Amino acid sequence: MSVLTPEATRLIESDALAHLVTLNRDGSPQLSCVWVGLDGDEIVSGHMMKRLKLKNVERDPRIVLSIESPSANEMGLKEYLVVHGSARVEEGGAAALLQRLAHIYMGPDAVFPPPGIDAPGWVLRITPERLGGVGPWA
């Protein structure tokens, strides 16, 4: 069963950037801003190059993701979602996912990745295990 609430799902599917934290080999945090979407109960992000965040997940699947909401609560505090979970890296499918997400993040006419970039890339698949932050999901 998914831990995602309808409110968390709406925020994940919005154009808000996500902040992904993975763990470096020495245990220190590594932070990246990523586009995210949903594929069933998993949070997904596409990556055309195998950067440190993907290598970190292959070694240690623990992640934390945060997304700032445009909303404020009744006390005036800006709401944000924190997702604690585990992730896995799947080869292929990144270009199609990035094109789908580009329509959300860049606009309905966006073409991304740019023409000429046709590598299979990688999809990061996050299984949410626990939600936190400030908002209706916490």
C-alpha positions in Angstrom: 0.0 0.0 0.0 1.3 3.5 -0.9 2.1 6.0 1.8 1.3 8.8 -0.6 -1.7 10.9 0.2 -3.8 12.7 -2.5 -2.2 16.0 -1.4 1.3 14.6 -1.6 0.5 13.2 -5.0 -0.7 16.5 -6.3 2.5 18.2 -5.2 4.7 15.5 -6.7 2.8 15.9 -10.0 3.1 19.7 -10.0 6.0 21.8 -11.5 7.7 22.1 -8.1 11.4 21.1 -8.2 12.4 18.2 -5.9 15.5 18.2 -3.8 17.0 14.7 -3.8 19.5 13.6 -1.1 21.6 10.5 -1.6 24.6 9.3 0.4 28.1 9.6 -0.8 30.6 6.8 -0.2 31.9 8.5 3.0 28.3 8.9 4.3 28.0 12.6 3.6 24.9 13.9 1.9 24.8 14.7 -1.9 22.0 17.0 -3.0 20.5 17.4 -6.5 17.5 19.3 -7.8 15.4 17.0 -10.1 12.2 16.9 -12.0 9.9 14.2 -10.6 6.6 12.5 -11.5 4.7 9.4 -10.6 4.6 5.9 -12.1 2.1 4.0 -10.1 3.2 4.3 -6.4 6.8 5.1 -7.3 8.3 8.6 -7.7 10.4 8.7 -10.8 13.1 11.0 -12.3 14.9 10.7 -15.6 18.7 11.1 -16.1 20.5 11.1 -19.4 24.0 10.8 -17.8 25.0 8.5 -14.9 26.0 11.1 -12.4 27.0 10.7 -8.7 23.4 10.6 -7.4 22.7 7.4 -9.5 26.0 5.8 -8.5 25.2 6.6 -4.8 21.8 4.9 -5.1 23.3 1.8 -6.7 25.6 1.5 -3.6 23.1 2.7 -1.0 19.4 2.9 -1.9 18.4 5.2 1.0 17.1 8.6 -0.2 15.3 11.7 1.1 13.3 13.9 -1.3 11.9 17.3 -0.4 9.5 19.4 -2.4 8.4 23.0 -1.5 4.7 23.6 -1.9 3.2 26.9 -3.1 0.8 26.8 -0.2 1.1 28.0 3.4 -0.6 26.5 6.4 -3.0 28.3 8.8 0.0 29.7 10.8 1.5 31.2 7.6 4.3 28.6 7.4 5.3 27.6 3.9 4.4 23.9 3.4 6.8 21.3 2.2 6.8 17.6 1.6 9.6 15.3 2.8 9.7 11.7 1.4 11.9 9.1 3.1 12.4 6.0 0.9 14.5 3.7 -1.0 15.4 3.9 -4.7 16.7 1.8 -7.5 18.2 2.7 -10.9 16.6 1.3 -14.0 18.5 1.5 -17.3 16.6 3.0 -20.2 13.4 5.1 -20.5 14.9 8.4 -19.4 14.2 10.3 -22.7 10.5 9.4 -22.7 10.1 10.3 -19.0 12.0 13.6 -19.4 9.8 14.5 -22.4 6.6 13.8 -20.3 8.1 15.9 -17.4 9.2 18.7 -19.7 5.6 19.4 -20.5 5.0 20.0 -16.8 8.2 21.9 -15.9 8.9 23.8 -19.2 5.5 24.0 -20.9 3.2 22.2 -23.4 5.5 22.8 -26.4 8.7 21.8 -24.8 11.0 19.3 -26.4 13.4 17.7 -24.0 15.9 16.1 -24.2 17.0 18.3 -27.1 17.1 16.6 -30.6 20.2 14.6 -31.2 20.4 13.3 -27.6 19.0 9.8 -28.0 20.9 7.8 -25.3 18.6 5.4 -23.3 19.6 7.1 -20.0 18.4 5.9 -16.6 15.2 6.2 -14.5 15.5 6.6 -10.8 12.5 4.8 -9.1 11.8 5.8 -5.5 9.6 3.8 -3.2 8.2 6.1 -0.6 8.3 4.6 2.9 7.4 7.6 5.1 6.2 11.2 4.7 7.0 14.3 6.7 7.4 18.0 6.4 4.8 20.7 7.0 1.4 20.2 5.3 -1.6 17.8 5.1 0.7 14.9 4.3 2.6 15.1 7.6 
